[in-house]
Amino acid sequence: MTYQECEDYILSVPLFASKLGTDNLNRILDLMDHPERAYPVIHVAGTNGKGSTCSFLASILKQSGKKTGLFTSPHLIKINERFRIGDEEISDSDFVEIFGTTMEYVKLAKEKGIEHPSFFELVFLMAVVYFKKQKVDYAIFETGMGGRMDATNVVNPVLCIITSVGLDHMQFLGNTVEKIALEKAGIIKKGVPVIFFDRKDEATPVIIGYSRKMGAKLYLVEKSQYKFFKIKNKSIDFSFNSGYYRYCSLKIKKTAIYQIENAILAVKAYELLLSIARNSHNFLCMTDRDYGLTDKDIDSIQTGLYNMVWKGRMQCIAKNIYIDGAHNEEAIEAFCRTLNILFKNEQKILLFAVSKDKDYEHMIKKLCEISFQEIIIVRYEGSRAAELDTVEEAFRRFSGSKITTFDDIKEGFLYGKSHVGNQCLFCVGSLYLVGNLLNLGV
């Protein structure tokens, strides 16, 4: 099969196969002799920040000389983005080969009465095969949605990370923070250490309680442990007290303030991975002495953090033009904090698109706390897109700014680009919007 034929088949899977749960997936993995057990796994869940945290950790591990597989979702332009070794996407030729290998097992499974995997389950199977073939030192798996029932939850990790818990995908995960937190906590395994970004809200007691139930040592990371102290033209400098080490000279690229939180989760994860490697016989009884970092480790952390690039997260795609994939209330709040700190003196234009299944009225209300010179509303193609008139109505309730609407993303973007001048244009509200803009090459 050609690359295009492989991609077309994968994208057609939702038309005939649905998610059936981890039992069905485990039966397929049995036939494959469990390639996901060929390397140590880090499993990452959360409402926001999963992909960035995974990428920060992969960048640190790469800098330390470790070959690291990275499985993330969704992709913005091309499905290859979901499979990486370090920061390199899988090649088209390797994609075709891995697809062929995986489909041989899928066909064998069907012959034995095992159902065809869903879209996400199929790409996950391709990832575990690819990482084994590449002989990675570590593999990092980001959950697709939730955690407890996620396809990736068949892995046996050495470390779990939960980035944040907020209200998103409520039709699937529950309509309260507590219910969603319980779904995210489902990735925690018996005796496996877990790191959680503690926002001291309703999610905290859920994660603490589930960790205790599973006998998993819990490491809480919180805002009081970091402090950003200098914003430069190209970087944000900050310090981090991990509880074992005080890092006084860390920096990330000048993208978004919220990326500091994802960065320190990755730093804490790297510390624990070093300790687990040195004390694999009993990492539940680690002491301060087990966290000895060498100068090389410190350099790996510093360089790895600064080198990380994650598409669609406050990404500057042209002069004064930024795209951000914030698509729920928690992410929009983080986006607004970044604007208030990093862009407080700039005049701003907003380009916005959103999915109709999101609580976009609350997102819009928060955005309208920012003073925008103009608000441009666009609609992306597809059945999930919210209608222009309902989104416009919501903006008019909360904002007195000039509002312009376009039924075409490219037309709306080109209009915004022509009006930027010395202002800043921010494109936000949906990963579909970000993907469309990147695909257009605008």
Sequence and secondary structure as in RCSB ss.txt:
>XXXX:A:sequence
MTYQECEDYILSVPLFASKLGTDNLNRILDLMDHPERAYPVIHVAGTNGKGSTCSFLASILKQSGKKTGLFTSPH
LIKINERFRIGDEEISDSDFVEIFGTTMEYVKLAKEKGIEHPSFFELVFLMAVVYFKKQKVDYAIFETGMGGRMD
ATNVVNPVLCIITSVGLDHMQFLGNTVEKIALEKAGIIKKGVPVIFFDRKDEATPVIIGYSRKMGAKLYLVEKSQ
YKFFKIKNKSIDFSFNSGYYRYCSLKIKKTAIYQIENAILAVKAYELLLSIARNSHNFLCMTDRDYGLTDKDIDS
IQTGLYNMVWKGRMQCIAKNIYIDGAHNEEAIEAFCRTLNILFKNEQKILLFAVSKDKDYEHMIKKLCEISFQEI
IIVRYEGSRAAELDTVEEAFRRFSGSKITTFDDIKEGFLYGKSHVGNQCLFCVGSLYLVGNLLNLGV
>XXXX:A:secstr
  HHHHHHHHHHGGGT     HHHHHHHHHHTT GGGSS EEEEE SSSHHHHHHHHHHHHHHTT  EEEE    
SS GGGGEEETTEE  HHHHHHHHHHHHHHHHHHHHTT     HHHHHHHHHHHHHHHTT SEEEEE SS STT 
GGGGS  SEEEE    S SHHHH SSHHHHHHHHHTT  TT  EEEE  SSTHHHHHHHHHHHHT  EEEE GGG
EEEEEE SSEEEEEEE SS EEEEEEEESS TTHHHHHHHHHHHHHHHHHHHH TT GGG  GGGG   HHHHHH
HHHHHHH   TTSSEEEETTEEE    SHHHHHHHHHHHHHHSTTS EEEEE  BTTS HHHHHHHHTTS  SEE
EEE  SSTTB  HHHHHHHHHHH  SEEEEESSHHHHHHHHHHT TTSEEEEES HHHHHHHHHHT 
